[in-house]
Amino acid sequence: MARAWVALLLALLVHGARAQLCPPQCTCAGTAVDCHAQGLRNVPRGITRSAERIDLNSNNLTKISKADFAGFRHLRVLQLMENKISIIERGAFQDLKELERLRLNRNNLQVLPELLFLATVKLSRLDLSENQIQGIPRKAFRGPTELKNLQLDYNQISCIEDGAFRALRDLEVLTLNNNNISRMSVASFNHMPKLRTFRLHSNNLICDCHVAWLSDWLRQRPRLGLYTQCMAPPSMRGHNVAEVQKREFVCTGEWSQVQTSCSVLQCPEFCTCSNNIVDCRGKGLTEIPTNLPETITEIRLEQNSIKVIPPGAFSPYKRLRRIDLSNNQISELAADSFQGLLIHTHTHTHTHTTHQNHSLCLLECVNVNVCD
C-alpha cells in the first residue's frame, strides 16, 4: 500500500513539473504546445524541451534568435507562419535535428542566411512562401537532404545562385511562381528525378539564348512548369516557354546581358559593398550582419550600436583582413569570434569591451592585432 502511495505521489509530482513547463500564454497537451494568436513579440520562455510540436503562428514575432529553440532536440513540427519575422540568426535551428516540418510563410524575410538549415537533416517540408526573399544563396539549403516539399512562391526572388538546389535530390514539390526571376542556370533542376510539382509561372523570364535549355526541359516534362511564360524581349512576351522553338531563343542587344553574380545576396541591407569592402558605418546596427560576401577582405562597422560579438562571427570569411568595430557599445566578445583569421581589428574609442583574459589570449594566438 505504501508503495502505491509513493508511486501516485511521484506521478503527481512529474505531472505537476510538466504542467509548470507550459507558458501562461500557451496551452499544452502532451508534447504539443499551442501559442498561436497571442500577440507574442518574442518566443515565450518555459516551453518544455520535450515538445514535439510548437505552434507560434499569427503572432508579432520579428526575430528568431539562436537561443529561442536551443535544446529542442525532439521537435518535429514548428509553425512560425503569419508573423513579422525579418531576421533569423545563424544557428537558430542548430538543435532541431528531428524537425520534419517548418512553416515560415507570410513573414518579412528578405535574406536567407547560408547554412541556416544545416542541422535539420530530417526536414521534409519547408514553406517560405509569401515573404520578401530577394535571392537564394548557393548554400541556402545545405543539410536537409530529405526535403520533399519546398515552397518559395510569392517572394521577390530575382536571383538563384548556381547549386542552390543541388543537394535536394528527393524534392517532389518546388514552387517558384510569382517572383522576379529572369534567368536560371541550365543545371538548376536536372538532379531532381522525383519532381512531380513545379511552378515557375508569373516571373520575369527573359527568353534569350541563355534560357533555351528551359524550353527543352519543360517539353521533356509536360506536367511540370505549366503556364511558364516569357516576359521579354517584347516580341516573346506572353509566349509559353515550352512552345518556343530553340532557334527563337536569340541573344541580341540589351537582352543579352548575363547576370554573373547575385549582387542582391552579396551586400547587407543598409550597407554598401565595393571591391570586397563592406561599409556599414553609422547605420544603427545592433548586431553583426549575416549576409556578407564570401570574398570580403574588409568590413567597416564603426559608429553603430553593436553590443555582442558572437562565437564565430567572422570565421566563415577566410579572406577577411581588416575589421573596424570602433565607436560601438560592445560588452561581450566571444573567445572564438575571430578564430582562424589573420586580421587587424579596431575596437578603440567608446567601445566598452569587457572580454575575459582568455579571449585576449586566443586573439593573440590567431595573430589578431588590436590597433589604436
C-alpha positions in Angstrom: 0.0 0.0 0.0 2.8 2.4 0.9 4.5 1.7 -2.4 1.3 2.5 -4.2 1.0 5.9 -2.5 4.7 6.6 -3.3 4.1 5.8 -6.9 1.0 8.0 -7.0 2.9 10.9 -5.4 5.7 10.6 -7.9 3.2 10.6 -10.7 1.6 13.7 -9.4 4.9 15.4 -9.0 6.0 14.5 -12.5 2.7 15.7 -13.9 3.0 19.0 -11.9 6.5 19.5 -13.1 5.3 19.1 -16.7 2.4 21.4 -16.2 4.8 24.1 -15.0 6.7 23.9 -18.3 3.8 25.5 -20.2 4.0 29.3 -20.6 0.9 31.1 -19.4 0.1 32.4 -22.9 0.0 28.8 -24.3 -2.0 25.6 -24.0 -0.1 22.4 -23.7 -1.3 18.8 -24.3 1.2 16.0 -24.2 4.1 17.0 -26.4 2.1 19.7 -28.3 2.4 23.4 -27.4 -0.1 25.9 -28.9 0.8 29.6 -28.6 -0.8 30.9 -31.7 -2.6 34.3 -32.0 -1.5 35.6 -28.6 0.1 38.8 -29.7 3.6 37.5 -28.7 6.6 39.6 -29.6 9.1 37.0 -28.5 9.2 33.2 -28.3 8.0 32.5 -24.8 10.3 31.0 -22.2 9.4 27.9 -20.3 8.4 25.7 -23.1 9.2 22.1 -22.3 12.3 20.8 -24.1 10.4 17.6 -24.8 7.9 19.3 -27.1 7.4 17.7 -30.5 5.1 20.4 -31.9 5.1 24.1 -31.3 2.5 26.5 -32.9 3.6 30.1 -32.8 1.7 31.3 -35.9 -0.3 34.6 -36.1 1.8 36.5 -33.5 4.0 39.5 -33.7 7.4 37.8 -33.7 10.1 39.9 -35.5 13.2 37.9 -34.9 14.3 34.3 -34.2 17.4 34.2 -32.1 19.9 31.4 -31.6 18.6 30.8 -28.0 14.9 30.6 -28.9 14.9 26.9 -29.8 18.1 25.8 -28.2 17.8 22.3 -26.7 14.6 21.3 -28.5 16.0 18.1 -29.7 12.6 16.3 -30.1 10.8 19.0 -32.0 9.2 17.6 -35.2 6.8 20.4 -36.2 7.4 24.2 -35.9 4.8 26.7 -37.1 6.0 30.2 -37.4 3.8 31.5 -40.2 1.9 34.8 -40.2 4.3 36.7 -38.0 6.6 39.7 -38.8 9.9 37.8 -38.8 12.6 39.6 -40.7 15.7 38.2 -39.0 16.7 34.6 -38.3 20.1 34.3 -36.5 22.7 32.0 -37.8 22.4 28.7 -35.8 18.8 29.4 -34.8 17.8 25.8 -35.8 21.0 24.0 -35.0 19.5 21.8 -32.3 16.4 20.8 -34.3 17.8 17.6 -35.6 14.4 15.8 -35.6 12.5 18.6 -37.3 10.3 17.4 -40.1 8.0 20.4 -40.9 8.8 24.1 -40.7 6.5 26.9 -41.8 7.8 30.4 -42.2 5.4 31.7 -44.8 3.8 35.1 -44.5 6.6 36.8 -42.8 9.0 39.6 -43.7 12.2 37.6 -44.5 14.4 39.3 -47.1 17.5 37.2 -46.7 18.1 33.5 -46.1 21.4 33.1 -44.2 23.6 30.4 -45.8 23.6 27.0 -43.9 20.6 28.1 -41.9 19.1 24.6 -42.2 22.3 22.7 -42.0 21.4 20.7 -38.8 17.8 20.0 -39.8 18.7 16.8 -41.7 15.2 15.3 -41.3 13.3 18.3 -42.7 10.8 17.1 -45.3 8.6 20.2 -45.7 9.7 23.8 -45.7 7.3 26.7 -46.5 9.0 30.1 -47.2 6.3 31.5 -49.4 4.8 35.0 -49.1 7.9 36.7 -47.7 10.2 39.3 -49.3 13.1 37.0 -50.1 15.2 38.6 -52.8 17.7 35.8 -53.7 18.7 32.2 -53.0 22.3 31.8 -52.0 24.3 28.7 -53.0 24.3 27.1 -49.6 20.8 28.1 -48.5 19.5 24.5 -48.4 22.6 22.6 -47.5 21.7 20.0 -44.8 18.1 18.8 -45.3 18.8 16.2 -48.0 15.4 14.5 -47.3 13.5 17.7 -48.2 10.5 16.8 -50.3 8.4 19.9 -50.4 9.9 23.4 -50.8 7.7 26.4 -51.3 9.2 29.7 -52.4 6.3 31.3 -54.3 5.2 34.9 -53.8 8.5 36.4 -52.9 10.8 38.9 -54.6 13.4 36.4 -55.8 15.4 37.8 -58.7 18.4 35.6 -58.5 19.2 31.9 -57.7 22.9 31.1 -57.3 24.2 28.0 -59.1 24.0 25.0 -56.9 21.3 26.3 -54.6 19.1 23.2 -55.0 21.8 20.7 -55.9 21.6 18.7 -52.6 17.8 18.4 -52.9 17.7 15.1 -54.9 14.5 13.9 -53.1 12.5 17.0 -53.9 9.0 16.3 -55.1 7.4 19.8 -54.9 9.1 23.1 -55.8 7.1 26.3 -56.2 8.9 29.4 -57.5 5.9 31.2 -59.1 5.2 34.9 -58.6 8.7 36.1 -58.2 11.1 38.3 -60.2 13.2 35.5 -61.7 14.7 36.4 -65.1 17.2 33.7 -65.7 18.4 30.4 -64.2 21.3 28.0 -64.7 20.9 25.1 -67.0 21.8 22.7 -64.1 19.2 24.2 -61.7 16.8 21.2 -61.7 18.4 18.4 -63.6 19.2 16.5 -60.4 15.6 16.2 -59.2 14.3 12.9 -60.6 11.3 12.8 -58.2 10.0 16.2 -59.0 6.2 16.0 -59.7 5.0 19.5 -59.0 7.0 22.5 -60.3 5.7 26.0 -60.7 7.6 28.8 -62.3 4.8 31.0 -63.8 4.4 34.7 -63.2 8.1 35.6 -63.2 10.2 37.9 -65.4 11.8 35.4 -67.7 14.0 36.8 -70.4 13.7 34.3 -73.3 17.0 34.7 -75.0 19.8 32.2 -75.7 20.5 31.7 -72.0 17.0 30.2 -71.4 16.8 28.0 -74.4 17.6 25.0 -72.2 14.4 25.6 -70.2 12.2 25.1 -73.2 13.7 21.6 -73.8 13.5 20.8 -70.1 9.8 21.7 -69.9 8.9 19.8 -73.1 10.5 16.6 -71.7 8.3 17.1 -68.6 4.9 18.1 -69.9 3.3 18.0 -66.4 5.8 20.4 -64.9 6.0 24.2 -65.1 2.6 24.8 -66.6 1.9 28.4 -67.8 5.6 29.4 -67.6 5.8 32.4 -70.0 8.3 34.7 -71.4 8.2 38.4 -70.3 11.0 39.7 -72.6 12.1 40.6 -75.2 8.8 42.3 -76.3 8.4 40.1 -79.3 8.3 37.0 -77.0 6.2 38.4 -74.2 3.3 36.1 -73.2 4.6 33.1 -75.2 4.7 29.8 -73.3 8.4 28.9 -72.9 7.8 25.2 -73.7 6.2 26.2 -77.1 9.1 28.4 -78.2 11.5 26.7 -80.6 15.1 26.6 -79.8 16.1 28.8 -82.8 13.9 31.6 -81.4 16.0 32.0 -78.3 18.4 34.6 -79.6 20.8 36.9 -77.6 20.8 40.5 -79.0 21.4 43.9 -77.6 20.2 44.8 -74.1 18.6 41.4 -73.5 21.8 39.5 -74.0 23.5 40.7 -70.8 24.1 37.9 -68.3 24.0 38.4 -64.6 27.2 36.8 -63.4 26.5 37.0 -59.7 23.7 37.6 -57.3 24.5 41.1 -56.2 21.4 41.2 -54.0 22.9 38.4 -51.9 26.3 39.9 -51.6 25.7 43.1 -49.6 23.8 43.5 -46.3 20.8 45.8 -46.2 21.7 49.5 -45.4 25.4 48.8 -46.2 27.5 49.5 -49.4 29.8 47.0 -51.0 32.7 47.6 -53.4 36.0 45.9 -54.2 35.5 43.3 -51.4 35.0 46.1 -48.8 31.7 46.2 -46.9 30.9 49.6 -45.4 28.3 49.7 -42.7 29.4 52.8 -40.8 26.8 54.7 -38.8 23.8 52.6 -39.9 22.4 52.0 -36.4 23.2 48.3 -36.5 22.8 46.4 -33.2 24.4 43.1 -34.4 26.9 41.8 -37.0 25.3 41.4 -40.4 25.0 37.8 -41.6 24.8 38.0 -45.4 28.3 39.1 -46.1 30.0 38.2 -49.4 32.4 35.2 -49.1 35.2 37.2 -50.7 35.1 40.1 -48.2 38.5 41.5 -47.2 37.5 44.4 -45.1 34.4 45.4 -43.1 33.7 48.8 -41.6 31.3 48.6 -38.6 32.2 51.6 -36.6 29.7 54.1 -35.2 26.9 51.6 -34.6 25.2 50.2 -31.5 26.7 46.7 -31.6 26.9 45.1 -28.2 27.8 41.5 -28.7 30.3 39.8 -31.0 29.0 36.1 -31.1 31.1 33.0 -31.5 32.5 32.5 -35.0 31.0 35.8 -36.2 33.7 36.3 -38.8 35.2 32.8 -39.1 33.4 31.9 -42.4 35.2 34.8 -44.2 38.7 33.4 -44.8 39.9 36.4 -46.8 38.9 39.0 -44.2 42.0 41.1 -43.2 40.5 44.2 -41.5 37.6 44.8 -39.2 36.7 48.2 -37.6 34.4 48.0 -34.6 35.3 51.3 -33.0 32.6 53.6 -31.5 30.2 50.8 -30.6 28.8 49.5 -27.3 30.5 46.2 -27.2 30.1 44.5 -23.8 30.6 40.8 -24.8 33.3 39.3 -27.0 33.3 35.6 -27.6 36.6 33.8 -27.4 36.4 32.4 -31.0 34.9 35.5 -32.7 38.0 35.9 -34.9 39.1 32.2 -35.0 41.2 31.3 -38.0 41.7 34.9 -39.2 44.8 36.9 -39.7 43.4 40.4 -39.3 43.7 43.9 -37.8 40.8 44.7 -35.5 39.9 48.2 -34.5 37.9 48.3 -31.2 39.0 51.6 -29.8 37.2 54.8 -28.8 33.8 54.4 -27.0 33.8 50.7 -27.4 33.3 49.4 -23.8 34.6 45.8 -24.3 34.5 43.6 -21.2 36.1 40.4 -22.5 37.8 37.8 -20.5 41.6 37.5 -20.4 41.4 34.1 -22.2 39.7 35.9 -25.1 42.7 38.2 -25.5 45.0 35.2 -25.3 43.1 33.5 -28.1 43.1 36.6 -30.2 46.9 36.8 -29.8 47.2 33.1 -30.6 45.5 33.6 -34.0 47.5 36.7 -34.8 44.8 39.3 -34.3 46.2 42.7 -33.6 44.1 45.2 -31.7 45.1 48.6 -33.2 44.7 52.1 -31.8 
